[in-house]
């Protein structure tokens, strides 16, 4: 699994776009293909809320991943705590970091050769666009 790091309140923390985060986004937005429109709409307040929500999900996933793989990582701040740890000037960098983590984590490449004398069906390749 690919992860990225982000600095929040002076501490470097692990971000992870895990299957758990994909599931949460699918439940919230009706599919990860709708993620980009949630972060770049006309309503700046809603964009910020959605970015903070997604960041909270990805920080929590990063914390879980770190614990499972024996990595050091500060405890993930809650969704509500993030509002007190981030300022409006952090939004552009936050959105970029989320997009970078998703594009690095979300790009899948499948290479396969079909066995002889069989029908081959390729799996879909996804990469959420922000």
C-alpha positions in Angstrom: 0.0 0.0 0.0 1.3 3.4 -0.9 1.1 6.2 1.7 2.2 9.8 2.0 3.2 12.1 4.9 1.7 15.4 5.9 2.7 17.9 8.6 -0.2 18.9 10.9 0.5 21.1 13.9 4.2 20.6 13.5 4.1 16.8 13.5 4.6 14.7 10.5 1.8 12.1 10.1 1.1 9.2 7.8 -1.8 9.5 5.3 -3.2 6.4 3.8 -5.9 6.0 1.1 -6.9 2.5 2.2 -9.9 0.2 1.4 -11.5 1.5 4.5 -11.3 5.1 3.2 -12.6 4.1 -0.2 -15.6 2.4 1.5 -16.2 5.6 3.6 -16.0 7.8 0.5 -18.3 5.5 -1.4 -20.9 5.6 1.4 -20.6 9.4 1.7 -20.4 10.4 -2.0 -22.0 7.5 -3.8 -18.6 6.5 -5.3 -15.0 7.6 -5.3 -15.5 9.0 -8.8 -17.5 11.9 -7.1 -14.6 12.8 -4.7 -13.1 15.5 -6.9 -16.4 17.4 -7.3 -16.8 17.4 -3.5 -13.4 19.1 -3.0 -13.6 21.6 -5.8 -17.2 22.9 -5.9 -18.4 26.5 -5.7 -19.0 26.5 -2.0 -15.7 27.1 -0.2 -17.1 26.2 3.2 -18.3 22.9 1.9 -15.1 22.2 0.1 -13.1 22.9 3.3 -15.5 20.6 5.4 -15.1 17.8 2.9 -11.3 18.2 2.7 -11.1 18.1 6.5 -13.4 15.1 6.7 -11.3 13.2 4.1 -8.1 14.2 5.8 -9.5 12.8 9.1 -10.3 9.5 7.4 -6.9 9.3 5.7 -5.0 10.2 8.9 -7.0 7.6 10.8 -6.2 5.0 8.1 -2.5 6.1 8.3 -2.5 5.6 12.0 -4.1 2.1 11.7 -1.6 1.2 8.9 1.3 2.4 11.1 0.2 0.4 14.0 -0.3 -2.7 11.9 3.1 -2.4 10.3 5.1 -1.4 13.4 5.8 2.2 12.3 6.0 5.2 14.5 3.2 7.7 13.9 1.6 10.3 16.2 -2.0 9.6 17.1 -4.4 10.9 14.5 -6.3 14.0 15.4 -10.1 13.8 15.2 -12.2 15.5 12.6 -13.1 18.2 15.1 -9.5 18.7 16.3 -8.4 19.3 12.7 -10.6 22.4 12.5 -8.5 23.8 15.4 -5.2 22.6 14.0 -5.6 23.9 10.5 -6.1 27.5 9.2 -7.7 28.7 5.9 -4.2 29.1 4.4 -3.6 25.3 4.9 -6.5 24.4 2.5 -4.6 24.6 -0.8 -1.8 22.5 0.5 -4.2 20.1 2.2 -6.1 19.5 -1.1 -2.9 19.0 -3.0 -1.5 16.5 -0.4 -4.8 14.5 -0.4 -4.8 14.4 -4.2 -1.2 13.3 -4.3 -1.9 10.5 -1.8 -4.9 9.3 -3.7 -3.3 9.4 -7.1 -0.2 7.5 -5.8 -2.3 5.1 -3.8 -5.2 4.8 -6.2 -3.4 4.1 -9.5 -3.5 0.4 -10.3 -1.7 -1.3 -13.1 -2.6 -4.8 -14.1 -0.4 -7.0 -16.2 -1.5 -10.4 -17.1 -1.2 -12.8 -20.0 -4.2 -15.1 -20.6 -3.6 -18.8 -20.5 -3.7 -20.4 -24.0 -7.1 -21.3 -25.4 -9.1 -19.2 -22.9 -11.1 -16.0 -22.9 -9.3 -13.1 -21.2 -11.2 -10.3 -19.5 -9.3 -7.4 -18.1 -10.1 -5.8 -14.8 -10.9 -2.1 -14.6 -8.2 0.2 -13.7 -9.2 3.2 -11.5 -7.6 6.4 -10.4 -9.9 9.0 -8.7 -9.6 12.4 -10.3 -9.4 15.4 -8.1 
